[in-house]
Amino acid sequence: DGNRDKSFPVKGKRLSSTGQGFVMDSTIDKFLQRPTFYTVMETSQPPKESLVVVAGRVFVNYSAPVHQIAEGGVCIFAVCIRGVPLFEHVSGPPGGFQFPHDGSHKFDSGLFVSFFLTNVDGQCHVAPTLALVTEQLLELNLMDEVLGPVPESFYIDFAIVDQGGRNIQLDVIVRCPGPERRTLRKLLADHTTFHDHVHNATISIGYSHLNEYVSAREASAVLQNLSIAEQQCDGAPVMRPFPIFERRNVVGHVIQYEGVDSCEALGVLSPNAPEWARTYAHDFWRIHPQIRSLGATWVADDRPPSARAIDNWKTQHGYMTDSQNTGRYWHHIQYTTPKDGVKRSSACGAPLQRSATVQPVQPLAGEFWVTKQDVDRSDVLLHTSTTLAQALTVGILFRFTCPQDYLTLIEAAAADFFTFAHIPTNAIVCGVSEDAEVPDLIRMFVEMRNQVVNDMVICECPPGKRNKTLVHQEVYDRGSEIRFRCIVVHADGSRQTGELVIQNDTLDEVYSCETERIRGAVDAPSARFPISPTLPRHELAPVNRIMLFTSAPYTEEAAQKKETSTIRPLADCCKPQNGGIGTDGMRSWNTSAMVSPRSSRDEFQSPKELSPRGMDAAPSPVGADWGVEEEPADERWLRPLIESVVVARCTEPPFDVWPALDKAHG
């Protein structure tokens, strides 16, 4: 602050500064193959429990020819928040000197606020950017903007606000001195829960690589002021689903449908359950219907019966069987096996063809359920719990209605018809999906008429860890709005949660815009779900139903094969290994599991071939040892999806958005 002592504090040391400020070292480390950066501090609270503000000023000078700016821009300066350090081994040439330390700090995974210098029509511009960098060094751009043109020398004032590990806001002011004295300003705001659960998250600065393209005399970035503030946020949400069964006797809370496995899916058992069953009800890995049979059975010393004994006990004590309860509340259709040589796809909507002489078709795969009776038009809650691999196949549709002839066919269970027919509807679809650019990132979304109304990146989870990651999905129709919440329970016990709220005005606007563009691609069937937007000729039935869909149908044969698969017991798989993730969610990285992509200076890549971030264009094979054995994602069901579902009427909202949107965005 003012650099009065001519030094700048970073973690573990103080760096000297000049009269102008702290000069950002923009030299690429040719041995570690990364730009220079400095870890300033670690937060005292996880991001989801704190409010972090980072503000400062950077003086930039660029007197080199504009055409020397690389395609995609050159990073002037960046700030990483919610950071997690990534390490890897560094070894010398074969037979040469071997470094004695365990590993080197390769880069950071986190939320990056970066300022790039770009060439737009032969003039310099500044491009502020919000981006995520994963633990495999894959980058996802959230938002960006271009400000300019700017002169050779200018100032960048910035303020970053990270509220509750969800709402991120960047306020940028570019000040151009000289006769014009122009000021350019932009506000960027987005929301993501990426790394919101990390303990001791780092805040780092640097990542500049101006000098790799021009000399230090022609380009420089000087940090003249930096201020970081952190305070704890009160009212952080409880990372657990809404306690539907605990509110069973509360006035205004009525359970309308209760799947056979819904108690265990929520992590609870009936109050009438025997003591031995309730003792283990808190342990997802022992009682969750989609996981408990995969090696997570009772051990001899525990003395209770096997997990299957819970099912037998529930049947003997008055619980309805699958066919009784589900058949009374839901219509069920499982798509039939296509004939005439048509091959089925495991992903709904994937292009499938008969032969070269037959018109291409797209038979649907999976199954769906539709409520037999109308649900209330407000205060309705649906909860379901699955593994993440299974959740990626699921779609929850609220406010479902369709033409009367389609509804009649649903009531008649006409599976052969629906195998090749999408249902016209304007229903609101909630679910989770892989990010299109970075598949390791998981998004939650709300969609209507094939248009994404709102979405958010909630976590990073590679395919090999999705079988042991649980996802609770809760959809609440308040009448005036739709609320959607996802709670992700990782195999190490850490949790992340994300919420989306969609007002009716937003939905009405989407419907109005789409009806104006009813011709063309907007009326095409959904690429993922068995629905299509309605057309003017469709007359919708006056009903209000709930539809639940999965592209992976349940079969007893598939369930038996999955149950008998040779899989390590979860109690062993989830145990921290050599600095893996402990049960408290705190990450300590096992550097011995990481391999350096190169081992000597001679193999270093030319700076001209680097990406704008300053890293190798191809992602380096670095990452964390999660302490969990990886295996291919398995979307097969041990139990039917519908048996883990609860539908209830709740007069009070079961959850709120954290932190409140009006406070975050003003």
CORQUI-V851667 format. One record per helix or strand of 3 or more residues. SS is the DSSP state (helix for helix, strand for strand). FROM is the first residue (numbers start at 1). LEN is the number of residues. If there is no record, write none. Layout:
# CORQUI-V851667
ss=SS from=FROM len=LEN
ss=SS from=FROM len=LEN
This chain:
# CORQUI-V851667
ss=strand from=7 len=4
ss=strand from=13 len=4
ss=strand from=36 len=7
ss=helix from=47 len=3
ss=strand from=50 len=13
ss=helix from=66 len=3
ss=strand from=74 len=15
ss=strand from=104 len=17
ss=strand from=123 len=11
ss=strand from=139 len=6
ss=strand from=153 len=11
ss=strand from=167 len=10
ss=strand from=182 len=10
ss=strand from=202 len=7
ss=helix from=210 len=3
ss=strand from=219 len=14
ss=helix from=245 len=3
ss=strand from=253 len=6
ss=helix from=262 len=5
ss=helix from=275 len=5
ss=helix from=284 len=4
ss=helix from=300 len=3
ss=helix from=307 len=10
ss=helix from=322 len=8
ss=strand from=330 len=5
ss=strand from=367 len=5
ss=strand from=380 len=8
ss=helix from=388 len=4
ss=strand from=394 len=7
ss=helix from=404 len=8
ss=helix from=415 len=4
ss=strand from=428 len=7
ss=strand from=441 len=8
ss=strand from=451 len=10
ss=helix from=463 len=6
ss=strand from=470 len=8
ss=strand from=481 len=9
ss=strand from=495 len=9
ss=helix from=504 len=13
ss=helix from=521 len=3
ss=strand from=545 len=6
ss=helix from=556 len=8
ss=helix from=570 len=4
ss=helix from=591 len=3
ss=helix from=601 len=3
ss=helix from=607 len=3
ss=helix from=641 len=4
ss=strand from=646 len=5
ss=helix from=661 len=5
